[in-house]
Amino acid sequence: MSDPFYVTTPIYYVNDAPHIGSAYTTIACDALARYHRARGQDTWFLTGTDEHGQKIEEAAIAAGRTPIAHADHFVARFQDAWKKLDISNDDFIRTTEQRHKDVVADIWRRLEAAGAIYLADYEDWYCVGCESFYTETQLVPGDAPGVFLCPDHKRPVQRLKEQSYFFRMAQYAQPLLDYIEAHPEFIQPDFRKNEVVAFVKAGLRDLSVSRRTFKWGIPVPGAPEHVIYVWIDALTNYMSALGGPGTAQYDKFWPQAVHVIGKDILRHHAVYWPTMLLAAGLPLPKTVFAHGWWTANGQKISKSLGNAIDPLGLAADVGVDALRYFLLRETSFGLDGDFSHDAFLGRLNSDLANDLGNLVHRCVKMTELYAGGVIPRLEPGAFEDHPVHGKLAALAIHARDTVAEHMERLQPTRALEALWELVRGGNKYIDDAAPWVQAKDPARAAELSHTVRHFLEALSWIALMVAPFMPKKAGEILDRLGVPGGPERLLRWPRAWGRELTSGQKVVPGEPLWPRLDDDRKAELKARWGVKPAVRKPDKGGDPKNDKQADKPADKSAGKAPQAAAAPPPGSISYDDFKKLDLRVAEVKTAEKVPKADKLLKLTLDLGGETRTVVAGIAAAYAAEALPGKKVIFLANLAPATIRGVRSEGMILAAGDEQVIGLSAIDCDVPPGTKVR
Ligand SMILES: [Zn+2]
């Protein structure tokens, strides 16, 4: 039996309703939990709410209620949202619960007993909004001398001095680095690990872990005038929900913990939390996985733009499973993604209505037409070497194993990609086997029966594998296949080909799982979701005159298709412009640090017989020794430049805005020098 599986979302702060970000994290964890349950693993899925702190205290006063009444209000909204999104959490922890407070006090005492906590004066700049102290270098200068603004809130910070307990985090920098190196799966994805390592290597400061500026929290054991600050309070939820150290549930699940978080709280989970555990002498979680953020239709989501995406509204209009599918399929798990309503509706039509919905419909319909609506027997070994029939079982087994592999690696996006190869393969099988042709030839009766059983079997495998992502629709597919039972039917993973269905069961016809959305319906939905028509902004170098022209109706050439007359969007380049770029695959041969330049590496690249030297600003994300052998996309005809005394002949392409977070790559093995277009 494999290890138990324990997955957690962050606890959500009770000053905001659930939004697309918290829904995304929670749905991803839910899919992982459902997958592991289906594999027969002992699984525990935790979510909850973070309810303490000055901000809650202030918001409650402003709303004219007690802090706990304020928290109750938001907790109900989270619990209701998770119910509507089919979240199967096993527990819901609230930091105001006694079971949590007890374990927080226990962790505090362990840290104290280990000599990892001390009392000292703390003085620095303080932002009430962040509940955080800042050093002067972190602040933004205000409009008068001596006035500084919070980098997040852009409002003045105040000088604050108070007695605070400190956690000796600085002492645990090296043990943490050692741990990270010895446990490659601890921080994922890899580029996030690199960020954390760079941050820790730059040196850690001791962490202030108590406050006297507010009361709404857990008192410090033995010093109730201090309140335990958010770090120890909130992070301990992952243990307190299990009962804490020394309990059976903790012993069973704790070291297996997989913390799925947004990238904004990576440091808290990958530095503060593990150093506390190292100090307390407790085992560290197995994995901290940081996923990216969503933009909305290409724009940052913000209150001022009013472009927040309401997950519950989307789910109510087109079904919760379509939303779950899109969020996990659209963007590689770990990277930032764009929630485009057009892409959402596009996938609904292509992947769900056309691919899977159509497959379900065809399978049931053809079983009625060609097998009297009854699931035929599977004759073992029949048609194994047949060029069409022989392939489907192999495709299904390959999909099953690939989906599992990706789920084990916390890659739901790739799992769905692999699963859709089987969905499309099922449709192709029906096209190739052409049961409507077989049906005309009585001599092919056995083959026809085999064909029907084959596509039904494949569909039952798809239903079981799609269940972690789309539990409702998976259940409906099993209903169509006449599989009796309730939700427990989904707690299974395909085993042997030919064993998932019972012959003689009747299939059950029904409405399409996802009706195709026509343009009118799409426009209606988009209007309801408040999607504004796309407005393209000119690039920095864009010509504002062009922009005006593009806004004018294209009326010069009456009778012509409007598309043909429209000017290209400002900022766009022609294909001829693009062709000027000489992009090639290059293999890194050597990499070394550029002296006196923290961010730069000097690389030699193989371009397929030709060697180039470049200087690349990637040292914060990549260690020099990790690079040789990597293949990257290279701009070969960039004019050479001398950087820090090194002549750089070209440029490698990388992802990241101000800071590089990943190098470009080709998804298969190609020789250096290959053209990229
Ligand atoms: Zn702030």
Boltz pocket constraint, residues with backbone or C-beta under 6 A from the ligand:
constraints:
  - pocket:
      binder: B
      contacts: [[A, 127], [A, 128], [A, 129], [A, 130], [A, 131], [A, 150], [A, 151], [A, 152], [A, 153], [A, 154]]
      max_distance: 6.0
